[in-house]
Amino acid sequence: MTRGPSDSGPQGAAALRGSMDATTAPHRIPPQMPQYGEANHIFELMQNMLEQLLIHQPKDPIPFMIDHLQRDNDYVPKIVILGPPASGKTTIAMWLAKHLSTNLLSVESLIAKEYSPLAADARMHYQKFKMVPDMLLIRLMQERLKEEDCVRRGWILDGIPETREQALTIQTLGISPRHVIVLSAPDTILIERNLGKRIDPQTGEIYHTTFDWPPESEIQNRLMVPAGIFEGETARKLLEYHRNIVRILPSYPKILKVISADQPCVDVFYQALTYVQTSHRSNAPFTPRVLLCGPVGSGKSLQAALLAQKYGLINVCCGQLLKEAVADKSKYSDLIQPFFEKEIAVPDNIIMKVLKQRLDQQDCVERGWVLHGFPRDLDQAHLMDNLGYKPNRVFFLNVPFDSVIERLSLRRTDPITGERYHLMYKPPPTIEVQTRLLQNPKDSEEQIKLKMDLFYRNSAELEQFYGDAITLNGDQDPYTVFEYIESGIINRLPKKVP
């Protein structure tokens, strides 16, 4: 009779515990499971839901979680824009709100709200004292953020919080921005800029007599000088801003970006837009599956080696896999050998069998991989995708033809020592060595041109297939290219906003 752990007393129980302990017997998780989690952002979904539960602490968490999931608003804009007077923060906030189809909230818009007793109190207080008490302003903001359009489409806070006390109270209430932008410029520039400021009382648009004068005479005629923009008042407001901003910034250490406002407004806007469209680094478990695409000589092999060295990824070179399959007399050796002998391309189905065998090995599943040399065209990409091998980071390395020619056509090999040289970057040490160097026929200019033409003929379809691919300039220092690739792997892919 076979005895199970329950039959063998304490020793059997210990054996059972041991079999469930990941430190003694790691579980082999099927590759489909982490891929599903990454594709559907399961970790972030659960993390966001847990945060909302802890913030709101509903009496019955189940209906709350169902409502949270149905809202599907985890990635709507939640932006704070701060800056001194005349830095252009209101203009940038308005442009972002229009571009992102989100709601713009400022002190003025909050106290102007109709049918709100809180807003009515705030207006009375503002008319008397030219300011709104912190708690009243925050209650107004809370009331506004609970409305359906803010829940569904997100929000931008223009100039809020104004003090550290406001920032801390907002955080305590669970109102957390995802991006904080601070505009910065020298005070002398701001004072000069402020004196030319004009406002359209109908639309609230800000104009300037020098930098941004409206072409329409109708708008020109109704522009007004805002209150309190003479030099002494501007200097007083700048002093108050500087006193407060240094105490506000520590509240947002990981989501803060400072942008110089001393440049054209359009440049400031595009820098701000680029930042708010980026996703912050996720804490989700992540196994990189990296695909490097590029023409011959673009540096794919070097970048793959650097990634493998630093992050422990498995370096999977498709061409090398085929050579090893033949050299090792594997089960695919007889299928591949005839194509090598005739110097013709190995069929896709054979390549995929060899590649599948390697990517299915446990080290690739657990540590991740960096693949180069395949796919080379759309059919191969579809074949790989249909079999479930989906890279989660794809990089295209673009290098001009002249640079590739310089990199490859000047390569030479010493037939005696096997040492490799480059006539420009690593020349041979002596004339004697130089005279015996040989060039691989594959490095001739004609062969390089054929390979580059073939790559660029297919690259457009591949880039379209891998819609989240990142295109890099490969014609620069290889360690600079590596830094860009590394950043693209570590950080989450930006959400594309139309």
Secondary structure, DSSP 8 states (H G I E B T S, - for coil): ----GGGSHHHHHHHHHHHH-TTTS-----THHHHHHHHTTHHHHHHHHHHHHHHH--SSHHHHHHHHHHH--TTS-EEEEE--TTS-HHHHHHHHHHHHT-EEEEHHHHHT-TT-HHHHHHHHHHHHHSS--HHHHHHHHHHHHTSHHHHHH-EEEES---SHHHHHHHHHTT---SEEEEEE--HHHHHHHHHTEEE-TTT--EEETTTB--S-HHHHHH-B--TT-SHHHHHHHHHHHHHHHHHHGGG-SSSEEEEE-SS-HHHHHHHHHHHHTS-----S----EEEEE--TTSSHHHHHHHHHHHH--EEEEHHHHHHHHHHTT-TTHHHHHHHHHHT----HHHHHHHHHHHHTSHHHHHH-EEEES---SHHHHHHHHHTT---SEEEEEE--HHHHHHHHTTEEE-TTT--EEETTTB--SSHHHHHH-B--GGGSHHHHHHHHHHHHHHHHHHHHHSTT-EEEE-SS-HHHHHHHHHHHHHS-------
